[in-house]
């Protein structure tokens, strides 16, 4: 039996990760960011450009991302561009990335943010509160 830290470590080993400094650059270039934390966590503070899709429903809602909602080929459209996943510390985003890989997303286009919002805050990057 493995604990949650081991499970997250295994996921991190299987997915692509970037740091928050690289994410900040990617956001400036128009990156799609999905915050996989729970709505209450997201409401406290999040990246302005991030869309909230909690990890527990990500697979069910990914085709409803505002960039592709309403298209018959929504999954193909969302999978065509890189997706940056962020959570509080990087564990849930790695697990979420691993789940999207199992759905058939390209390993080079699903990226977990190492350190998550904790690292984002430490870097003093901007965030907004509320929904």
SEVEXNU-301158 format. One line per field, with one value per residue (C-alpha): y, x, z; residue in one letter; residue number from 1. Coordinates in nm, 2 decimals. Layout:
BEGIN
y [Y, ...]
x [X, ...]
z [Z, ...]
code [A, ...]
pos [NUM, ...]
***
This chain:
BEGIN
y [0.00, 0.35, 0.68, 1.00, 1.15, 0.84, 0.85, 1.21, 1.14, 0.86, 1.09, 1.37, 1.11, 1.04, 1.39, 1.70, 1.98, 2.34, 2.60, 2.91, 3.14, 2.95, 2.95, 3.32, 3.35, 3.11, 3.30, 3.62, 3.42, 3.32, 2.98, 2.79, 2.74, 2.50, 2.53, 2.18, 2.29, 2.29, 2.60, 2.73, 2.72, 2.89, 3.16, 3.26, 3.34, 3.22, 3.32, 3.56, 3.36, 3.02, 2.83, 2.63, 2.26, 2.06, 1.74, 1.53, 1.64, 1.74, 1.44, 1.51, 1.89, 1.93, 1.95, 2.25, 2.47, 2.82, 2.80, 2.49, 2.47, 2.42, 2.25, 1.89, 1.82, 2.00, 1.73, 1.74, 2.12, 2.15, 1.88, 2.06, 2.33, 2.30, 2.28, 2.40, 2.24, 2.40, 2.32, 2.41, 2.23, 2.04, 1.70, 1.72, 1.88, 1.60, 1.34, 1.54, 1.55, 1.18, 1.13, 1.34, 1.13, 0.82, 0.99, 1.02, 1.37, 1.43, 1.40, 1.72, 1.92, 1.84, 2.02, 2.03, 2.33, 2.23, 2.39, 2.50, 2.81, 2.79, 2.86, 3.12, 3.31, 3.28, 3.43, 3.72, 3.68, 3.83, 3.66, 3.75, 3.64, 3.56, 3.34]
x [0.00, 0.13, 0.05, -0.07, 0.28, 0.41, 0.12, 0.18, 0.56, 0.48, 0.25, 0.51, 0.76, 0.51, 0.41, 0.58, 0.63, 0.73, 0.80, 0.59, 0.83, 0.79, 0.41, 0.41, 0.59, 0.35, 0.05, 0.19, 0.18, -0.18, -0.15, -0.46, -0.44, -0.67, -0.68, -0.78, -0.83, -1.18, -1.40, -1.35, -0.97, -1.00, -1.22, -0.96, -0.70, -0.62, -0.44, -0.67, -0.65, -0.71, -1.04, -1.15, -1.21, -1.16, -0.96, -1.26, -1.46, -1.19, -1.24, -1.61, -1.58, -1.27, -1.48, -1.67, -1.36, -1.46, -1.22, -1.40, -1.74, -2.02, -1.80, -1.88, -1.50, -1.44, -1.20, -0.99, -0.98, -0.88, -0.61, -0.46, -0.30, -0.09, -0.28, -0.12, -0.26, -0.21, -0.32, -0.20, 0.14, 0.17, 0.04, -0.32, -0.22, 0.03, -0.25, -0.49, -0.22, -0.17, -0.55, -0.56, -0.28, -0.49, -0.77, -0.53, -0.40, -0.04, 0.22, 0.40, 0.08, -0.04, 0.19, 0.17, 0.30, 0.56, 0.50, 0.15, -0.01, 0.23, 0.52, 0.31, 0.25, 0.62, 0.72, 0.48, 0.30, -0.05, -0.37, -0.73, -0.99, -1.36, -1.52]
z [0.00, -0.08, 0.08, -0.10, -0.11, -0.29, -0.53, -0.61, -0.65, -0.90, -1.10, -1.11, -1.25, -1.53, -1.64, -1.77, -1.51, -1.53, -1.26, -1.19, -1.36, -1.69, -1.63, -1.59, -1.93, -2.09, -1.96, -2.12, -2.45, -2.40, -2.22, -2.10, -1.73, -1.54, -1.16, -1.03, -0.67, -0.51, -0.57, -0.21, -0.26, -0.60, -0.46, -0.19, -0.46, -0.81, -1.13, -1.32, -1.65, -1.48, -1.53, -1.22, -1.29, -0.97, -1.01, -0.91, -1.21, -1.46, -1.69, -1.70, -1.76, -1.97, -2.29, -2.13, -2.11, -2.22, -2.51, -2.67, -2.51, -2.76, -3.03, -3.12, -3.12, -2.79, -2.66, -2.98, -2.97, -2.60, -2.66, -2.95, -2.74, -2.42, -2.09, -1.77, -1.46, -1.12, -0.76, -0.42, -0.41, -0.74, -0.63, -0.75, -1.07, -1.14, -1.07, -1.30, -1.57, -1.54, -1.58, -1.89, -2.04, -1.98, -2.17, -2.47, -2.43, -2.57, -2.29, -2.43, -2.41, -2.05, -1.80, -1.43, -1.24, -0.98, -0.64, -0.74, -0.60, -0.30, -0.54, -0.73, -0.40, -0.29, -0.63, -0.55, -0.88, -0.91, -0.81, -0.77, -0.52, -0.58, -0.84]
code [X, X, X, X, X, X, X, X, X, X, X, X, X, X, X, X, X, X, X, X, X, X, X, X, X, X, X, X, X, X, X, X, X, X, X, X, X, X, X, X, X, X, X, X, X, X, X, X, X, X, X, X, X, X, X, X, X, X, X, X, X, X, X, X, X, X, X, X, X, X, X, X, X, X, X, X, X, X, X, X, X, X, X, X, X, X, X, X, X, X, X, X, X, X, X, X, X, X, X, X, X, X, X, X, X, X, X, X, X, X, X, X, X, X, X, X, X, X, X, X, X, X, X, X, X, X, X, X, X, X, X]
pos [1, 2, 3, 4, 5, 6, 7, 8, 9, 10, 11, 12, 13, 14, 15, 16, 17, 18, 19, 20, 21, 22, 23, 24, 25, 26, 27, 28, 29, 30, 31, 32, 33, 34, 35, 36, 37, 38, 39, 40, 41, 42, 43, 44, 45, 46, 47, 48, 49, 50, 51, 52, 53, 54, 55, 56, 57, 58, 59, 60, 61, 62, 63, 64, 65, 66, 67, 68, 69, 70, 71, 72, 73, 74, 75, 76, 77, 78, 79, 80, 81, 82, 83, 84, 85, 86, 87, 88, 89, 90, 91, 92, 93, 94, 95, 96, 97, 98, 99, 100, 101, 102, 103, 104, 105, 106, 107, 108, 109, 110, 111, 112, 113, 114, 115, 116, 117, 118, 119, 120, 121, 122, 123, 124, 125, 126, 127, 128, 129, 130, 131]
***
